[in-house]
């Protein structure tokens, strides 16, 4: 039986948002859409040619109960956290962080020539794992595998697998699949995704179709797919590049307060009380093996 192509269920144009200490970014989805995108919580598209839009950065702030994946397209971001990790990621690099029971970190975009641009995705953690030890892992661009197609297609495998190639991120509790897909004009793309998984795509550049309906998707747009067996894409005359992300829903209650995402309001109150008393952090200077 032929696999059913997933159709676009909803489109998100994104909303201009001021975040951190004054970073201008485009938020594709967040708290109001969380019921639709389980286990995904938030997707931010940040970037500008003007350093004034991003140099204020995201100074020290806490997280609990989530994982984040930051994927850089261009420019650099410095990172530091209470596990003792520090460094810089640049074009094509990514960092994955599990906040678990509590971490405090900062992410500071650095002024560079040309555009700074990247994406940050928040993934929810299941109740059983929310208080696990925090962890951090970064991956350099050469270590993200790339699969080249016969017609010039290029798929970078950040997490999960594509055409039998495994991505470098194996630590995420929700086991997401995260692909960076680049299609030149005249090519095509088809990828099986198990029924029941939540699947979305966000368009980095170009235009094309993502469900065979002929309705175009364009740069800056994020789309949520309905259920089905695969995702199919066809680029327009200017080509098409998009992130394709999927994950298994948790089907758990969500209590969300800023950078803290738990299951109950009592857990939120506990986290805020611990922040006030200074005992929010349960682990420090924990190393992550590559």
NORPEPE-V282414 format. One record per residue. RES is the residue in three letters. SS is DSSP state (hx for helix, st for strand, lp for the rest). Layout:
{{RES	SS} {RES	SS}}
//
This chain:
{{UNK	lp} {UNK	lp} {UNK	lp} {UNK	lp} {UNK	st} {UNK	lp} {UNK	lp} {UNK	st} {UNK	st} {UNK	st} {UNK	st} {UNK	st} {UNK	lp} {UNK	lp} {UNK	st} {UNK	st} {UNK	st} {UNK	st} {UNK	st} {UNK	lp} {UNK	lp} {UNK	lp} {UNK	st} {UNK	st} {UNK	st} {UNK	st} {UNK	st} {UNK	st} {UNK	st} {UNK	lp} {UNK	hx} {UNK	hx} {UNK	hx} {UNK	hx} {UNK	hx} {UNK	hx} {UNK	hx} {UNK	lp} {UNK	lp} {UNK	st} {UNK	st} {UNK	st} {UNK	st} {UNK	st} {UNK	st} {UNK	st} {UNK	st} {UNK	st} {UNK	lp} {UNK	lp} {UNK	hx} {UNK	hx} {UNK	hx} {UNK	lp} {UNK	lp} {UNK	lp} {UNK	lp} {UNK	st} {UNK	st} {UNK	st} {UNK	st} {UNK	st} {UNK	st} {UNK	st} {UNK	lp} {UNK	st} {UNK	st} {UNK	st} {UNK	st} {UNK	st} {UNK	st} {UNK	st} {UNK	st} {UNK	st} {UNK	lp} {UNK	st} {UNK	st} {UNK	st} {UNK	st} {UNK	st} {UNK	st} {UNK	lp} {UNK	lp} {UNK	lp} {UNK	lp} {UNK	st} {UNK	st} {UNK	st} {UNK	st} {UNK	lp} {UNK	lp} {UNK	lp} {UNK	lp} {UNK	st} {UNK	st} {UNK	st} {UNK	st} {UNK	st} {UNK	lp} {UNK	lp} {UNK	lp} {UNK	lp} {UNK	st} {UNK	st} {UNK	st} {UNK	st} {UNK	st} {UNK	st} {UNK	st} {UNK	st} {UNK	lp} {UNK	lp} {UNK	lp} {UNK	lp} {UNK	lp} {UNK	st} {UNK	st} {UNK	st} {UNK	st} {UNK	st} {UNK	st} {UNK	st} {UNK	st} {UNK	st} {UNK	lp} {UNK	lp} {UNK	hx} {UNK	hx} {UNK	hx} {UNK	lp} {UNK	lp} {UNK	lp} {UNK	lp} {UNK	lp} {UNK	st} {UNK	st} {UNK	st} {UNK	st} {UNK	st} {UNK	lp} {UNK	hx} {UNK	hx} {UNK	hx} {UNK	lp} {UNK	lp} {UNK	st} {UNK	st} {UNK	st} {UNK	lp} {UNK	lp} {UNK	lp} {UNK	lp} {UNK	lp} {UNK	st} {UNK	st} {UNK	st} {UNK	st} {UNK	st} {UNK	st} {UNK	lp} {UNK	st} {UNK	st} {UNK	lp} {UNK	lp} {UNK	st} {UNK	st} {UNK	lp} {UNK	lp} {UNK	st} {UNK	lp} {UNK	lp} {UNK	lp} {UNK	lp} {UNK	lp} {UNK	lp} {UNK	lp} {UNK	st} {UNK	st} {UNK	st} {UNK	st} {UNK	st} {UNK	st} {UNK	st} {UNK	lp} {UNK	lp} {UNK	lp} {UNK	lp} {UNK	lp} {UNK	st} {UNK	st} {UNK	st} {UNK	st} {UNK	lp} {UNK	lp} {UNK	lp} {UNK	lp} {UNK	st} {UNK	st} {UNK	st} {UNK	st} {UNK	st} {UNK	st} {UNK	st} {UNK	st} {UNK	st} {UNK	st} {UNK	st} {UNK	st} {UNK	st} {UNK	lp} {UNK	lp} {UNK	lp} {UNK	lp} {UNK	lp} {UNK	lp} {UNK	lp} {UNK	st} {UNK	st} {UNK	lp} {UNK	lp} {UNK	lp} {UNK	st} {UNK	st} {UNK	st} {UNK	st} {UNK	lp} {UNK	lp} {UNK	lp} {UNK	lp} {UNK	st} {UNK	st} {UNK	st} {UNK	st} {UNK	st} {UNK	st} {UNK	st} {UNK	st} {UNK	st} {UNK	st} {UNK	st} {UNK	st} {UNK	st} {UNK	st} {UNK	st} {UNK	st} {UNK	st} {UNK	st} {UNK	st} {UNK	lp} {UNK	lp} {UNK	lp} {UNK	lp} {UNK	lp} {UNK	lp} {UNK	st} {UNK	st} {UNK	st} {UNK	lp} {UNK	lp} {UNK	st} {UNK	st} {UNK	st} {UNK	lp} {UNK	lp} {UNK	hx} {UNK	hx} {UNK	hx} {UNK	hx} {UNK	hx} {UNK	hx} {UNK	hx} {UNK	hx} {UNK	hx} {UNK	hx} {UNK	hx} {UNK	hx} {UNK	hx} {UNK	lp} {UNK	lp} {UNK	lp} {UNK	lp} {UNK	lp} {UNK	lp} {UNK	lp} {UNK	lp} {UNK	lp} {UNK	lp} {UNK	lp} {UNK	lp} {UNK	lp}}
//
